[in-house]
Amino acid sequence: MHKIWTRTTSLLVFITLVGSLAACGTKDNTAGGMTAASKAPTESKAPASSSPNASGTVSVDDLQTKAKQEGSVVSVGMPDDWANWKDSWTEITSKYNLKHTDTDMSSAEEVAKFETEKDKPTADIGDVGMAFTSVAVDKNVTQPYKTTTWDKIPDWAKDKDGQWVVGYQGTIAIITNTKLVKNPPKSFDDIAKGTYKVAIGDVAKASQAQNAILAAAIAFGGDEKNIQPGIDFFEKLSKQKRISLSDVKVANFEKGEIEVALVWDFNALGYRQKLNPADYDVAIPKEGSVIGGYATIINKYAPHPNAAKLTREYILSDAGQINLAKGFARPIRDDVKLPADVASKMIPTEQYKNAKPIKDFKIWDATSKTLPQLWQEKVLVNLN
């Protein structure tokens, strides 16, 4: 998911995370549990900028040879139950004869892990929301690699130097438990007129939650420069005691704790598939929503840099893009033709007509840093 991208939390939150990585979270607080990662080499690693392949000019054949010698790839924030990473990892490990482990964590935690472990690195590659791409680059914890499919990726979805690249995109959608809400909302206006509670997750950590606020802002005339309409929308709900603080995850849907939630479309469709599809409605808000993306970042100090680059190569290949779509994540490459059975399970294209991508990520980066405090001051304060 893409995660922050936006992936920027407040500086205070980031500093806190740097100091407390032992308390690891889930993929932007929306994916399932954690998978323990095996211990990676603990010796100090030279910065990738001085290592082979840093320029991204190595051939795929060479990458495969070197990755096989490394033998493993260690990921963070790329759990099995997010965007069908399970099938992707199965193919990557079998195709390239690699071992793999993942630890599920939020975008902010991923970047913090890369930075704090630079002398004893354990992770090779992470999947972060777009807002956190700038954080990672500013922290100087990434290394470049441009895939052989680089020219097929839109300019807005990649760093010009190859420091990060979006693998899949998502749009904030509404998911409704129709056993609890008989008339599922199709718009933000419908939500405003309802009586049920709405969950979006942890605004301090999760890109998904921050983008839910941005989606509401877009629906009511705002954008990444003007988040106020989104804050106003959720403030009104909070004054009506209609904000649910439950984590947006399958278990809480199953327990009936969540009536309506705002999540990435691929998560909404995935949750519905895992639950009883007949009991859940998924829709893109009619007034508008935000299109975001999740990007891979390769650790500058990666113990297995070639395996990490080969992983990115696979993700942006036709097979990799189709695997992500099987997990309901829309491929970033629009030239990839999805199998009919995969395409039929996606949300109808016409529902996306008012969804908009972020135009200025530097501005969104700055805006998203203000959201945790705004959420506390304008929304959470009304729930006490």
VOFI-531654 format. One line per field, with one value per residue (C-alpha): x, y, z; residue in one letter. Coordinates in Angstrom, 2 decimals. Layout:
# residues N
xx c(X; ...)
yy c(Y; ...)
zz c(Z; ...)
aa c(a; ...)
# end
This chain:
# residues 384
xx c(0.00; 1.77; 2.06; 2.83; 3.30; 2.63; 4.31; 5.21; 4.27; 5.16; 8.82; 7.99; 6.42; 9.40; 11.91; 9.86; 9.89; 13.66; 14.00; 11.49; 11.72; 11.37; 7.65; 6.99; 3.58; 1.74; 1.73; 0.56; -1.56; -3.93; -2.43; -2.37; 0.14; 3.91; 6.27; 9.52; 12.57; 15.65; 18.86; 20.77; 24.54; 25.56; 28.87; 29.03; 28.20; 29.72; 27.27; 25.64; 26.82; 30.32; 29.25; 28.65; 25.36; 24.68; 24.20; 21.47; 23.26; 23.85; 22.15; 19.33; 21.44; 24.21; 21.70; 20.41; 23.92; 24.85; 21.47; 21.86; 25.22; 23.59; 20.91; 18.31; 16.16; 14.79; 11.82; 9.92; 6.33; 5.59; 3.46; 1.67; -1.81; -1.11; -1.51; -0.97; 2.68; 2.32; 2.15; 4.78; 7.25; 6.47; 7.39; 10.43; 11.91; 11.27; 12.29; 15.54; 16.28; 16.18; 15.10; 12.78; 11.56; 9.39; 8.57; 5.34; 5.64; 4.45; 6.22; 7.70; 9.07; 10.64; 12.58; 13.60; 14.83; 17.01; 18.53; 19.11; 20.53; 22.97; 25.99; 24.34; 21.73; 19.15; 16.67; 17.08; 13.88; 10.70; 7.34; 6.34; 3.64; 4.67; 4.98; 7.64; 9.75; 10.99; 11.68; 13.77; 15.73; 16.30; 17.57; 19.97; 18.95; 18.10; 20.08; 19.09; 17.96; 16.03; 14.22; 14.17; 10.53; 11.43; 10.17; 6.73; 6.22; 4.61; 6.96; 4.92; 5.41; 9.22; 12.29; 14.39; 17.48; 15.83; 15.81; 12.16; 9.43; 5.70; 4.75; 1.00; -1.59; -4.63; -7.65; -9.40; -12.67; -15.61; -16.17; -19.42; -20.62; -24.13; -25.23; -24.81; -25.58; -28.48; -27.95; -24.20; -22.81; -21.55; -20.22; -18.90; -22.25; -23.95; -21.56; -22.33; -26.05; -25.58; -25.67; -22.95; -19.32; -16.48; -12.96; -9.83; -6.97; -4.02; -3.44; -0.13; 1.40; -0.61; -0.46; -3.86; -5.43; -3.76; -4.97; -8.51; -8.42; -7.04; -9.78; -12.42; -10.65; -10.72; -14.39; -15.23; -13.03; -9.66; -6.40; -2.92; -2.47; -5.78; -6.56; -9.06; -12.23; -11.12; -10.40; -13.76; -15.55; -14.06; -14.40; -18.15; -18.29; -16.25; -18.63; -21.38; -19.23; -19.11; -15.38; -14.36; -10.89; -10.77; -7.86; -9.01; -8.28; -10.15; -10.45; -12.31; -14.68; -15.35; -16.09; -18.56; -16.50; -16.40; -19.50; -17.93; -14.26; -12.20; -9.31; -7.35; -9.50; -7.19; -7.56; -11.33; -11.62; -9.19; -11.07; -14.37; -12.88; -11.62; -14.91; -18.29; -18.40; -22.19; -22.07; -19.72; -20.13; -17.17; -17.41; -15.22; -16.73; -18.79; -17.63; -14.00; -11.11; -7.32; -5.13; -1.93; 0.82; 3.20; 6.84; 9.76; 12.85; 16.08; 18.15; 21.41; 23.08; 21.24; 22.95; 21.59; 21.47; 21.33; 18.46; 16.64; 17.15; 16.02; 12.90; 12.13; 12.71; 10.12; 7.57; 7.59; 7.50; 4.26; 4.03; 4.70; 2.10; -0.51; 0.27; -0.36; -3.67; -4.64; -4.43; -6.70; -3.86; -4.05; -0.78; 1.25; 1.96; -1.16; 0.30; -0.07; -3.14; -4.84; -6.35; -10.15; -10.75; -8.50; -9.96; -13.52; -12.88; -11.74; -13.99; -15.62; -13.44; -16.23; -16.24; -12.78; -13.80; -13.57; -10.51; -7.40; -3.69; -1.61; -0.09; 2.62; 4.20; 6.47; 3.41; 1.65; 4.78; 4.55; 0.79; 0.82; 3.31; 0.65; -2.08; -1.28; -1.51; -4.60; -6.27; -5.53; -6.69; -9.76; -11.00; -9.73; -10.38; -14.11; -14.15; -13.11)
yy c(0.00; 2.70; 3.40; 8.11; 8.13; 9.97; 9.03; 11.87; 12.08; 14.92; 15.38; 14.53; 11.24; 10.41; 11.14; 9.02; 6.16; 6.39; 5.88; 3.06; 0.75; -2.26; -1.57; -2.44; -1.75; -2.98; -1.74; 1.79; 0.31; -1.34; -4.65; -7.86; -9.17; -9.35; -11.91; -12.31; -11.55; -13.73; -12.13; -10.48; -9.97; -7.60; -6.35; -2.71; -2.19; 0.33; 2.85; 1.56; 4.61; 3.13; -0.42; -2.14; -1.46; 1.81; 3.60; 1.19; 0.30; -3.36; -5.89; -8.08; -11.18; -9.78; -8.90; -12.47; -13.86; -11.51; -11.91; -15.69; -15.28; -13.09; -15.73; -13.67; -10.59; -8.99; -6.65; -4.37; -3.23; -5.76; -8.35; -11.27; -9.84; -6.42; -6.01; -9.74; -9.61; -13.28; -14.39; -11.89; -13.19; -16.78; -16.02; -13.89; -16.53; -19.41; -17.53; -16.19; -18.89; -16.51; -16.79; -14.07; -12.63; -9.58; -7.50; -5.56; -1.93; 1.55; 3.81; 6.01; 2.98; 1.67; 4.87; 5.06; 1.48; 2.15; 5.16; 3.75; 0.45; 1.83; 0.44; -2.97; -3.16; -5.94; -4.81; -4.51; -3.03; -1.34; -0.23; 3.28; 5.80; 8.60; 11.26; 9.20; 8.95; 12.48; 11.69; 8.68; 10.65; 13.55; 11.09; 9.71; 6.09; 5.05; 3.86; 4.12; 1.46; 2.02; -1.03; -2.15; -0.96; 2.53; 4.35; 2.77; 4.36; 7.82; 10.63; 11.52; 7.97; 7.80; 9.64; 10.99; 9.38; 6.06; 6.48; 5.37; 4.23; 3.59; -0.02; 0.29; 2.96; 3.23; 5.49; 6.12; 4.19; 3.66; 0.17; -0.51; -3.43; -3.73; -5.92; -2.85; -0.08; -0.89; 2.02; 2.01; 5.49; 6.24; 9.71; 11.95; 13.70; 10.36; 9.83; 13.30; 12.47; 9.12; 8.08; 5.40; 5.69; 6.04; 4.63; 5.76; 4.48; 6.20; 9.64; 10.01; 7.02; 5.84; 7.18; 5.65; 7.67; 10.89; 10.31; 9.74; 13.30; 14.53; 12.64; 14.46; 17.76; 17.09; 16.12; 19.52; 21.69; 21.43; 19.78; 19.11; 22.88; 23.28; 20.40; 22.41; 21.05; 17.55; 18.52; 20.31; 17.19; 14.92; 17.57; 17.61; 13.83; 13.92; 16.41; 13.91; 11.18; 9.43; 8.74; 5.16; 4.68; 0.99; -0.17; -0.72; -4.43; -7.60; -8.79; -5.64; -5.93; -9.52; -8.47; -5.86; -2.98; -1.11; 0.05; 2.27; 2.88; 4.92; 2.89; 2.37; 0.65; -2.37; -2.82; -2.43; -5.06; -7.34; -7.07; -7.76; -10.85; -12.20; -11.51; -12.34; -10.34; -10.24; -8.29; -5.51; -2.64; -0.83; 2.48; 5.38; 8.61; 10.31; 13.87; 12.96; 11.17; 11.05; 8.79; 7.83; 5.29; 3.10; 3.08; 0.77; 2.18; 0.18; 0.55; 2.41; -0.01; -3.15; -6.43; -7.88; -4.91; -6.95; -9.08; -5.87; -4.43; -7.69; -7.53; -4.05; -5.36; -8.07; -5.72; -3.47; -6.41; -7.54; -10.53; -8.41; -5.82; -8.54; -10.11; -6.78; -6.48; -9.90; -8.21; -5.44; -2.90; -1.04; -1.37; 1.78; 0.64; 1.21; -0.74; -4.03; -5.98; -7.66; -11.14; -10.97; -12.73; -10.21; -7.15; -8.24; -8.02; -4.42; -1.39; -0.14; 2.47; 5.05; 5.39; 6.96; 9.87; 12.45; 10.94; 13.11; 12.47; 14.74; 17.45; 18.78; 16.22; 18.74; 20.65; 17.44; 16.46; 19.69; 19.46; 15.87; 16.80; 19.05; 16.41; 14.57; 17.79; 19.03; 15.66; 15.82; 19.42; 19.37; 15.77; 13.61; 16.33; 15.99; 12.28; 12.57)
zz c(0.00; -0.22; 2.71; 3.00; 1.18; 1.98; 4.47; 6.36; 9.93; 12.20; 13.09; 16.68; 15.67; 13.46; 16.23; 18.62; 16.15; 15.72; 19.44; 19.79; 16.81; 19.04; 19.15; 15.52; 13.96; 10.91; 7.35; 7.99; 10.77; 8.33; 7.32; 9.33; 11.83; 11.80; 10.34; 12.22; 10.13; 10.39; 11.55; 8.75; 8.74; 11.50; 10.16; 9.08; 5.43; 3.05; 1.61; -1.56; -3.47; -3.39; -4.15; -7.50; -9.25; -7.42; -10.73; -11.75; -15.01; -14.19; -16.47; -15.19; -15.87; -13.70; -11.01; -10.98; -10.66; -7.83; -6.08; -6.14; -4.44; -1.76; -1.31; 0.55; 0.44; 3.62; 3.27; 5.61; 5.22; 2.47; 4.32; 2.68; 3.19; 1.65; -2.14; -2.69; -1.68; -0.74; -4.38; -5.42; -2.84; -3.81; -7.41; -6.54; -4.25; -6.63; -9.80; -8.36; -5.77; -2.82; 0.79; 2.06; 5.34; 6.05; 9.09; 8.77; 9.80; 8.87; 6.38; 9.10; 10.90; 7.69; 7.07; 10.72; 10.62; 7.57; 9.31; 12.78; 11.57; 9.01; 10.92; 11.35; 8.58; 8.50; 5.82; 2.05; 0.66; 1.86; 0.50; 1.57; 0.81; -1.52; 1.13; 2.84; -0.30; 0.26; 3.92; 2.91; 0.31; 2.71; 5.31; 2.68; 3.32; -0.25; -3.25; -6.93; -9.35; -12.57; -13.87; -17.51; -17.58; -16.35; -19.45; -19.02; -15.60; -15.41; -14.43; -11.34; -10.04; -10.02; -8.83; -11.68; -10.18; -9.39; -5.61; -5.46; -7.81; -7.34; -7.91; -7.52; -6.97; -4.79; -4.38; -1.08; -1.05; 1.30; 2.68; 4.51; 6.61; 5.18; 8.08; 10.28; 7.76; 5.47; 3.07; 2.34; 1.62; -1.89; -1.13; 1.63; 1.62; 2.32; 5.23; 6.61; 6.61; 8.34; 11.99; 12.01; 13.05; 10.55; 10.96; 9.11; 11.29; 12.96; 11.44; 13.28; 11.51; 8.55; 5.02; 4.42; 7.22; 6.09; 2.55; 3.81; 5.12; 1.81; -0.05; 1.99; 1.32; -2.44; -2.27; -0.78; -2.98; -1.25; -2.24; -0.87; -0.41; 1.39; 3.73; 5.80; 4.12; 5.07; 8.68; 8.86; 7.63; 10.27; 12.98; 12.38; 12.64; 15.85; 17.45; 16.70; 18.31; 14.95; 14.68; 15.41; 16.85; 15.95; 13.84; 10.29; 9.92; 9.09; 12.68; 13.73; 10.79; 11.80; 15.37; 14.14; 15.54; 12.22; 10.39; 7.73; 6.95; 4.50; 3.12; -0.08; -2.71; -2.82; 0.92; 0.76; -1.97; -0.16; 3.12; 1.38; -0.25; 3.08; 4.82; 3.30; 0.03; 0.15; 3.41; 2.33; -0.11; -1.66; -3.54; -4.63; -3.19; -5.89; -5.19; -5.50; -3.86; -3.94; -6.02; -4.28; -4.65; -2.74; -3.71; -3.18; -1.51; -1.49; 1.66; 0.98; 3.39; 2.21; 3.13; -0.14; -2.56; -5.76; -4.47; -3.56; -7.05; -8.61; -6.43; -7.77; -11.29; -10.74; -9.16; -12.25; -14.72; -16.38; -14.04; -10.98; -11.94; -12.54; -9.17; -7.45; -9.31; -7.99; -4.61; -5.98; -6.23; -9.55; -11.48; -12.04; -15.59; -17.67; -20.59; -18.70; -19.82; -16.89; -17.28; -17.59; -14.26; -12.48; -14.19; -13.39; -9.64; -9.72; -9.05; -12.30; -13.98; -14.16; -10.38; -10.57; -12.78; -9.96; -8.25; -8.52; -8.03; -5.85; -8.03; -5.74; -3.44; -1.75; -0.63; 0.40; 2.31; 4.28; 4.72; 5.91; 8.64; 10.15; 10.19; 13.44; 15.45; 13.57; 14.09; 17.81; 18.21; 15.96; 16.02; 18.86; 21.43; 20.75; 21.49; 25.14)
aa c(m; h; k; i; w; t; r; t; t; s; l; l; v; f; i; t; l; v; g; s; l; a; a; c; g; t; k; d; n; t; a; g; g; m; t; a; a; s; k; a; p; t; e; s; k; a; p; a; s; s; s; p; n; a; s; g; t; v; s; v; d; d; l; q; t; k; a; k; q; e; g; s; v; v; s; v; g; m; p; d; d; w; a; n; w; k; d; s; w; t; e; i; t; s; k; y; n; l; k; h; t; d; t; d; m; s; s; a; e; e; v; a; k; f; e; t; e; k; d; k; p; t; a; d; i; g; d; v; g; m; a; f; t; s; v; a; v; d; k; n; v; t; q; p; y; k; t; t; t; w; d; k; i; p; d; w; a; k; d; k; d; g; q; w; v; v; g; y; q; g; t; i; a; i; i; t; n; t; k; l; v; k; n; p; p; k; s; f; d; d; i; a; k; g; t; y; k; v; a; i; g; d; v; a; k; a; s; q; a; q; n; a; i; l; a; a; a; i; a; f; g; g; d; e; k; n; i; q; p; g; i; d; f; f; e; k; l; s; k; q; k; r; i; s; l; s; d; v; k; v; a; n; f; e; k; g; e; i; e; v; a; l; v; w; d; f; n; a; l; g; y; r; q; k; l; n; p; a; d; y; d; v; a; i; p; k; e; g; s; v; i; g; g; y; a; t; i; i; n; k; y; a; p; h; p; n; a; a; k; l; t; r; e; y; i; l; s; d; a; g; q; i; n; l; a; k; g; f; a; r; p; i; r; d; d; v; k; l; p; a; d; v; a; s; k; m; i; p; t; e; q; y; k; n; a; k; p; i; k; d; f; k; i; w; d; a; t; s; k; t; l; p; q; l; w; q; e; k; v; l; v; n; l; n)
# end
